[in-house]
Amino acid sequence: MSIQFNTTEIIFDTLKNESSEQLSKVLDTLHRNDINKLSPHGMAPIHQACLDGELEMLECLLQHNADPSLQDIEGWTPLHIAAATHNYELTVRLLSEGADPCIYNNDEETASDIAEEEDILSLLNTATIALTASTDGEEDNNQEETDLLEALKKAHKHNNVNKWEQSLNISEEGSILHLAAAYGYTSLVEYICEENVINMNTRDSEGWTPLHVASYWRQTDIVVTLLSHGADVNLTTKLYSKFTDL
């Protein structure tokens, strides 16, 4: 990681003393890669914005090519900082921009290891599961989906779905439908909806429905499936977000 003084210090000074509009003007005059260079104190502007809890500044930096997974000199990413400062909104914004929740800092900690707030931890765990699912390979995903679907069918046949869900230890992620929506398990979602196994508008601890989850993780097929089965489009999270806001 390279260290440069002039341009990064200009950005840091603007972060501290100016508005997001002025920051945007400054960034427009600089090379697009300057935004991801570390200053002499070992941080990039995106780390400082997260440390300060400045959502508008973060938004501006992201719009100008800031790396949401960039590590500082201690290996901390913006997600580490958002988790450590208990900032749910920053966590949501970073994840929506593709921030990697699986990165370890120099102390071998992920953002989930640092998070103390339950809502942030739940969000990071769901993101980690979704990322792991996407990187494990399509064949592994298909097999896992098949196994889950067969197990769910058996549990449903014996009126034992709740106990089966508990055995999966997924309470932090919500229901099996939330998990299927995050993974993009279309056949699993279709079975749940068609057989009315679980209320498709069920909420997790933050008020997210499976439709919110599918929209957030850009699982278009799942969104279409849920909508076609009558998922409620007007439900909001605890932060008053509809699925179209995510």
N, C-alpha and C positions, 0 to 999 in steps of 0.2 A: 504494500500500500504506500503510495507516494505522499509526501508532505509538501505543501506549498503554502506560502505565507500570504501574498498579496490578495489574490482573488478570494480565498476562503475568509480572510479577515474582513474583507469588504462585505461579504455576505453575512458574516456573524454580526458585524456592526449594524447592518440594516435590520437583521432579525431583532436585535436588542432595542433599537431606537426608532424604527420606522413602521409603517403600516404594511399590510400584505400587498397593497397596490404598488407601493414604492419598491418592495422586494421584487415584485414581478418585473418592474422596469429595470432594476439592476441586473436581474438574471438574464433578461433579454439581451444585455450588452456583453455577456460573458460567453465563453465557450461552453457547450452543453456538458462537457465532462468535468468542468471545474467544480460543479455542485457536489460531486461525489469524492472530492479529495479531502484528506484529513488536514486539520489545522495543526499547529505545533503542540496544542494541548490534547491532541489525539482523537478529536471528534470531528464529524462532518456536520454541516448545517442541519441535516435531518435529525440527527441525534439531539442537537440543542433545542430544536423546535418541540420535539417530544418531551424532553426534560422540562421545558417550560410549560408544557400542556397547551401549546398554541395550535389549535386545530386549523385555523385559517392559514397560518404560516406553513403548516405541514401540507395542506392542500396545494398551496402555491408551489412549494418545492417539488411535490409529486408531479405537478403539471409541467415542470421544467426538468424532468428526467432524473429526479432524485431516486436512488435505489432504496426501496423499502426494506431490503434485506442486508444492507450495508453494515459491516462490522466496524466498531471503533477499535482503538488500540488495545482495549481489554476484551475484545471479541463480542461486545454487546451490540445487538441489533436494535433498531427502533422498537421492535416488539418487546425485547427485554425491558427497555425503558418504560414503555406503556404499561407493561404488566407490573413492574416495580413501583410505579407511581399511581397504580390503581385507576388508570384512565381507560374506561370502557370504550368511549367514543374513538379515541386514538387507535385502540386495538382493532375495532371494527373497520376503521378506514384503512389501516395498514394491511389487514388481511384481504380486504376487497381489492387492494392493489397488487395482491400476489405475494405479500411478505411470507417468508418461509418460517414456520413455527418450529421447525426441527433443528435449527442451527444452534450449536453449542458455543457458549462463551469460553474464555480462557479457564474458567473454573468448572468446565464441563457441565454447565447448566443451560437448559433450554428456557424459553420464556415461560413455559408451563411450570417449570421447577421453581421459578421466582414468584409467580402469581400467588397472591393470597386471597383476592376477592373471588368468591365462588362463580360469579357471572363471567368474569374474565377467564377463569380457569376452564369453565365449561366451553366457552367459545374457542379457546386455544386447543382444547382436547378434540373438539369436533373438527377443527381445521387440520390437526395432525392426522386424524383418522382419514379424512378426505384426501389429504396429500399422500399418505401411505398407500391408500387404495389406488391412486392414480399412477403411482410409481412401481407398484408391485407387479404390473403386467396384466394385460387383458385376460390372459388365460387363468391366472390366479383369481382375478376378480370374478370371472364367470363361475369358477368352481365354488367360490365362497357364496356367491349369490344362490347358486343351485342348492348348496348345503343348507343355507338359511331358509330358503323357500320350503324345502322338504321338511325341515324341523318345525317350521311354523305351521305347515299343513297338519302335521301330526298333533301338535299342541292344540290347534283349533278344533280338530276332530274330537279331542278328548276334553274340550272346554277348559284348557289349561294354559291359555296364552299368557296370562299375567305372571304366573309362576315361571314360565319359560323365559319371559322377558327379564325377570329378576335374575335368572341364572346367567344371563349374558353380561350382567354388570355394566349396563349402559345408562344408568339413571342420570348421569351428568349430561349425556347427549340427548336426553328426552326418551322417546319411544323407539321401537324398532322401525317405525315409519319415518321418523326423523333421520335415523341412521341410513335407511335405504335411500332417502331423498338426497342425502349428502354424497353417498357413494354413486348414485345414478343407477340403482338397481331397479330397472323398469319393471321386470316381471314380478318382483317382490311387491312393488308398489301397486301394480295392477291387481294382484291377488288380494292384497289387503283392502283395496277399495271395492272391488267387485264382490267380495265375500263379507264386506263390512266387519272385518276382523277388529279393527281399531278405528275410533273416530278420527277421520282425516283432518279434523280441525284441532286435535289435541295439542296442547301447548307444553313447552319445556319451562324451566324455571324463570326464563327471561321473557316468556310470553310468545316465543317463536313457534309458529306452526310448521308442519312439514313443507307447506308452500313457501314460507319465508326461507327455509333452509335451501330448498331447491332453487329458488330465485337467486339467493346469495351465492351459491356455488355454480351458477350458470348451467344447471341441469335442465336444459330446455325440454327434453322429452318428459321428464318428471313433472315439470310445471304444467305441461299440456295434459298429462294424464290426470293430475289432481284437479285441474280446472274442469276437465270433461266429466269428472265424477262429482262435481258440485262443491269443491272446496270454497270456503268463504273468503272472498277477495277483500273484504272490508275489515278483517281482523287486524289489529295492530300489536306490536311488541310493547314491552313496558316503556320503551323509548318512543312510542307512538309512530312506529314505522310500519307502513303497509308493505306487502311483498314487492310492490313496484318501486319502492324507495331504496331497495337493497341492491 
